[in-house]
Amino acid sequence: MDAAERPSILMRPALLIIAILAAGAPAQAAGQCNTDLAATDGQLRQALSRLEASANRPMPQRCLVFRDHVRVMQAASDTFRRCLTGFAARENIGQMQGSIADWNEIIARNCR
């Protein structure tokens, strides 16, 4: 599988996270966390849209989108760490960190 195909596969964990968020935040995430989790959901959706829109662009342009995607995922991970607990926190943070590592590998291989 080449690097151009790999990003679409790596979006799956982010889609799972969006589904978890859409199902509702745990009771512990009240007030500001509810607002932050909703904003995170929107930011992840926008980042995925930008990834999809960049699929046929030259690699230097895609690299900018890849780096932005990592930035959004890092911010999402921080929000999950602050606002989620228990299994939801472990699952979301773990998947996000795994995706960040995968994207950083793609960036290291394809971007300068």
Order of alpha helices (4+ residues) and beta strands (2+ residues): alpha-alpha-alpha-alpha
